[in-house]
Amino acid sequence: MALSMEEQRILTQIEVRLSEDDPPLAQRLARHGTPRGRRPRIIALTAAAVIIVLAAIGTAVAAAVL
């Protein structure tokens, strides 16, 4: 969902004010707002683990039926 020009202007003002009022917090938020870091890796590993578990369950059910 795209922001309107007014919403974008307000957001920019908030970002500038935050950077002026609390630079350390602004830096922390900027770091965590990017897709880099541990979160995408954790999500990918969790998804892979779920797929492996589902495949194992499917194999066990298939072996029990045969």
C-alpha positions in Angstrom: 0.0 0.0 0.0 1.6 3.3 -1.1 1.6 6.3 1.1 0.0 9.5 -0.1 2.2 12.6 -0.5 1.0 14.0 2.8 1.6 10.8 4.7 5.1 10.5 3.2 5.8 14.1 4.2 4.7 13.5 7.7 6.7 10.3 7.9 9.8 12.2 6.7 9.2 14.8 9.4 9.0 12.2 12.1 12.2 10.5 10.8 14.1 13.8 10.8 12.8 14.8 14.3 13.7 11.4 15.7 17.2 11.7 14.3 17.6 15.1 15.9 16.0 14.1 19.3 17.5 10.6 19.8 20.3 9.7 17.3 21.1 6.4 19.0 17.5 5.2 18.8 17.2 6.4 15.2 20.4 4.4 14.3 19.0 1.2 16.0 15.7 1.6 14.1 17.5 2.1 10.8 19.5 -1.0 11.3 16.5 -3.2 12.2 14.4 -1.7 9.4 16.6 -3.2 6.7 16.2 -6.8 5.5 19.8 -7.6 6.3 20.7 -9.3 9.5 19.7 -12.5 11.2 15.9 -12.3 10.8 15.7 -13.5 7.2 18.1 -16.3 7.9 16.0 -17.4 10.9 12.9 -17.4 8.8 14.5 -19.4 6.0 15.8 -22.0 8.5 12.5 -22.3 10.2 10.7 -22.7 6.9 13.2 -25.4 5.9 12.8 -27.2 9.2 9.0 -27.2 8.8 9.2 -28.6 5.3 11.6 -31.4 6.5 9.3 -32.3 9.4 6.2 -32.4 7.1 8.1 -34.6 4.6 9.1 -36.9 7.4 5.5 -37.1 8.7 4.3 -37.8 5.1 6.8 -40.5 4.7 5.9 -42.1 8.0 2.2 -42.1 7.1 2.9 -43.5 3.6 5.0 -46.3 5.1 2.3 -47.1 7.7 -0.4 -47.3 5.0 1.7 -49.7 2.8 
